[in-house]
């Protein structure tokens, strides 16, 4: 996924009200930008951090600039939670996530479960359906180790339960953790930050849900899925 037009470099002043941040542009001017991330962004909100912004001329948008990337721990980190579905779709098409790329059709944001929408629904006349839920990952607390979630997520736990329901109905159900940073070669759950989510994950795996973690390469020009990384969470059904 390429950024067009190119991203604008700035320095972070502060993030606040979840969806807003103040930054300083290269010319010294200060502006407010939107932040497309509802999580805590733990480790990614240090004042003075180098950040990169997309810009839109859409008159309907209150803020022309949007925060896309933060430099932290010596690497670039994608924080836009609106991108992982698209990046996961690219990974599937590239044959990076098991055999998911061989399904005949792929549809986005399809209704299922209890007033929910599955991120990606794969369908094939011979193989049936595969429900794919995607979560954005950008937290790193230990070298080389990506973690999710960075805060409690009741919604995420609900999605795991619904994936388990699909698996028990005979469909494939897949959880994809999309890691928007290139300095991690393994993934685990933040059991200390959200033990409820961790319990639901363990239960989902026992019910037949598959899990994959995909690492991305991040640059000022583009974000692209790079490869699978290991999940150190129990015996997974993913091949």
C-alpha positions as CSV (number, residue, x, y, z in Angstrom):
1,X,0.0,0.0,0.0
2,X,1.7,3.2,-1.2
3,X,1.0,6.7,0.2
4,X,-0.1,9.1,-2.5
5,X,0.5,11.9,-2.1
6,X,3.7,11.4,0.0
7,X,3.6,11.7,3.7
8,X,4.5,14.9,5.5
9,X,7.1,14.8,8.2
10,X,6.4,16.5,11.6
11,X,7.2,16.3,15.3
12,X,4.6,15.2,17.9
13,X,3.7,17.8,20.5
14,X,1.0,15.7,22.2
15,X,-1.9,13.3,21.6
16,X,-5.2,13.9,23.4
17,X,-8.9,13.1,23.3
18,X,-7.9,9.8,21.6
19,X,-8.6,11.1,18.1
20,X,-6.4,14.3,18.1
21,X,-2.8,15.3,18.2
22,X,-0.9,18.5,17.9
23,X,2.3,18.5,15.8
24,X,4.9,20.8,14.6
25,X,5.6,20.9,10.8
26,X,9.0,21.4,9.2
27,X,8.4,25.1,8.8
28,X,7.7,25.5,12.5
29,X,4.0,25.9,12.3
30,X,1.8,24.0,14.7
31,X,-1.4,22.2,13.5
32,X,-3.9,19.7,14.9
33,X,-4.3,16.4,13.1
34,X,-6.7,13.5,13.4
35,X,-5.5,10.2,15.0
36,X,-7.1,7.1,13.5
37,X,-6.5,4.9,16.5
38,X,-8.8,4.3,19.5
39,X,-6.2,2.4,21.6
40,X,-3.7,3.7,24.2
41,X,-0.8,3.8,21.6
42,X,1.4,2.7,24.5
43,X,5.0,3.7,23.8
44,X,4.1,5.8,20.7
45,X,3.1,9.2,22.2
46,X,6.4,10.6,23.4
47,X,6.5,14.4,22.8
48,X,9.1,15.2,20.2
49,X,8.8,11.9,18.3
50,X,9.2,12.1,14.5
51,X,5.8,11.4,12.9
52,X,4.4,11.2,9.4
53,X,1.1,12.6,8.2
54,X,-1.2,12.0,5.2
55,X,-3.0,15.0,3.8
56,X,-6.4,15.2,2.1
57,X,-8.1,18.1,0.4
58,X,-11.6,16.7,1.1
59,X,-13.6,19.7,2.4
60,X,-15.7,17.4,4.5
61,X,-12.8,16.5,6.7
62,X,-12.4,18.8,9.8
63,X,-8.6,18.2,9.9
64,X,-6.7,18.0,6.6
65,X,-3.8,16.0,8.1
66,X,-4.0,12.5,9.6
67,X,-1.3,10.7,11.7
68,X,-0.1,7.6,9.9
69,X,3.3,6.7,11.3
70,X,5.3,7.3,14.5
71,X,9.0,6.7,14.9
72,X,9.7,4.8,18.1
73,X,12.4,2.4,19.4
74,X,14.4,3.2,16.3
75,X,11.8,2.0,13.8
76,X,8.7,3.3,12.0
77,X,5.4,2.2,13.4
78,X,2.0,2.3,11.6
79,X,-0.8,3.5,13.9
80,X,-3.7,3.8,11.5
81,X,-6.2,1.1,12.5
82,X,-8.1,1.6,9.2
83,X,-5.3,0.0,7.2
84,X,-4.9,-3.5,8.5
85,X,-7.9,-5.0,6.6
86,X,-6.4,-3.8,3.3
87,X,-2.9,-5.0,4.3
88,X,-4.3,-8.4,5.3
89,X,-6.1,-8.6,1.9
90,X,-2.7,-7.9,0.2
91,X,-1.1,-10.6,2.3
92,X,-3.8,-13.1,1.4
93,X,-3.5,-12.3,-2.3
94,X,0.3,-12.8,-2.1
95,X,-0.2,-16.3,-0.7
96,X,1.4,-15.2,2.6
97,X,-1.4,-16.6,5.0
98,X,-1.7,-20.3,4.5
99,X,-4.0,-21.2,1.7
100,X,-6.4,-18.3,2.0
101,X,-5.3,-16.9,-1.3
102,X,-6.8,-19.9,-3.1
103,X,-10.5,-19.0,-2.2
104,X,-12.6,-18.0,-5.1
105,X,-14.1,-14.8,-3.7
106,X,-13.3,-12.2,-1.0
107,X,-15.8,-9.8,0.4
108,X,-15.3,-7.0,3.0
109,X,-17.3,-6.0,6.1
110,X,-20.0,-8.7,5.9
111,X,-22.6,-9.0,8.6
112,X,-22.4,-12.0,10.9
113,X,-22.7,-12.9,14.6
114,X,-24.5,-10.6,17.0
115,X,-24.7,-7.2,15.2
116,X,-21.1,-7.6,14.0
117,X,-19.3,-7.4,10.7
118,X,-16.5,-9.8,9.8
119,X,-13.5,-7.9,8.3
120,X,-13.0,-10.3,5.4
121,X,-15.2,-13.2,4.2
122,X,-13.7,-15.7,1.9
123,X,-15.9,-18.1,-0.1
124,X,-15.3,-21.0,-2.3
125,X,-17.9,-23.5,-3.9
126,X,-15.7,-26.5,-3.0
127,X,-14.4,-25.4,0.4
128,X,-17.1,-23.3,2.0
129,X,-16.5,-20.1,3.9
130,X,-13.6,-18.7,5.9
131,X,-14.3,-15.8,8.3
132,X,-11.2,-13.6,8.8
133,X,-11.0,-11.1,11.7
134,X,-8.1,-8.6,11.7
135,X,-6.5,-6.7,14.6
136,X,-3.8,-4.0,14.3
137,X,-0.7,-4.6,16.4
138,X,1.9,-1.9,17.2
139,X,2.9,-2.5,20.8
140,X,6.5,-3.7,21.5
141,X,7.7,-3.8,25.2
142,X,10.5,-6.4,24.8
143,X,13.0,-6.5,21.9
144,X,11.6,-8.4,18.9
145,X,8.2,-9.2,20.5
146,X,5.0,-7.7,19.3
147,X,2.0,-7.7,21.6
148,X,-1.8,-7.2,21.5
149,X,-3.9,-5.6,22.9
150,X,-2.4,-2.4,24.3
151,X,-5.5,-1.8,26.4
152,X,-8.6,-3.7,27.4
153,X,-10.9,-4.6,24.5
154,X,-14.3,-6.0,25.3
155,X,-15.1,-5.7,21.6
156,X,-12.1,-7.8,20.6
157,X,-13.2,-10.5,23.1
158,X,-16.6,-10.5,21.5
159,X,-15.1,-11.0,18.1
160,X,-13.2,-14.0,19.4
161,X,-16.4,-15.6,20.7
162,X,-18.1,-15.0,17.4
163,X,-15.2,-16.6,15.5
164,X,-15.5,-19.6,17.8
165,X,-19.2,-19.8,16.9
166,X,-18.4,-19.9,13.2
167,X,-15.8,-22.6,13.7
168,X,-18.2,-24.7,15.6
169,X,-20.8,-24.3,12.8
170,X,-18.3,-25.9,10.5
171,X,-16.7,-22.9,8.8
172,X,-13.1,-21.8,8.9
173,X,-12.5,-19.0,11.4
174,X,-9.2,-17.1,11.3
175,X,-7.7,-14.4,13.6
176,X,-5.0,-12.3,11.9
177,X,-2.8,-10.0,14.0
178,X,-1.4,-7.4,11.6
179,X,1.9,-6.0,13.0
180,X,2.6,-2.5,11.7
181,X,6.3,-2.5,12.6
182,X,9.3,-4.4,11.2
183,X,11.4,-4.9,14.4
184,X,9.5,-7.9,15.7
185,X,9.9,-11.5,14.8
186,X,7.4,-13.0,17.2
187,X,4.0,-12.2,18.7
188,X,2.2,-12.9,22.0
189,X,-0.9,-11.7,23.8
190,X,-0.8,-9.0,26.5
191,X,-2.2,-11.2,29.2
192,X,-1.3,-8.7,31.9
193,X,-3.1,-5.8,30.2
194,X,-6.2,-7.7,29.2
195,X,-6.6,-11.2,30.8
196,X,-10.2,-11.4,29.6
197,X,-9.1,-11.1,26.0
198,X,-6.4,-13.7,26.6
199,X,-8.9,-16.2,28.0
200,X,-11.2,-15.7,25.1
201,X,-8.3,-16.2,22.7
202,X,-7.4,-19.5,24.4
203,X,-11.0,-20.6,24.3
204,X,-11.3,-19.6,20.6
205,X,-8.2,-21.7,19.7
206,X,-9.7,-24.7,21.5
207,X,-13.0,-24.2,19.5
208,X,-11.1,-24.4,16.2
209,X,-10.1,-20.8,15.4
210,X,-6.8,-20.5,13.5
211,X,-4.4,-17.6,14.2
212,X,-1.7,-15.9,12.2
213,X,0.6,-13.0,12.9
214,X,1.8,-11.0,9.8
215,X,4.7,-8.5,10.1
216,X,4.8,-5.4,7.8
217,X,7.6,-3.4,6.3
218,X,7.1,0.3,7.0
219,X,8.6,3.2,5.1
220,X,7.6,6.8,4.4
221,X,6.5,5.7,1.0
222,X,4.5,2.6,1.7
223,X,3.4,-0.1,4.2
224,X,3.5,-3.7,2.9
225,X,2.9,-7.1,4.5
226,X,6.3,-8.9,4.7
227,X,6.0,-12.3,6.3
228,X,4.5,-14.4,9.0
229,X,6.0,-14.4,12.4
230,X,5.7,-17.0,15.2
231,X,2.9,-16.9,17.8
232,X,4.1,-18.1,21.2
233,X,0.7,-18.8,22.5
234,X,-0.1,-22.5,22.8
235,X,-0.5,-25.1,20.1
236,X,-2.4,-23.4,17.2
237,X,-4.3,-25.1,14.4
238,X,-2.7,-22.8,11.8
239,X,-0.4,-24.8,9.5
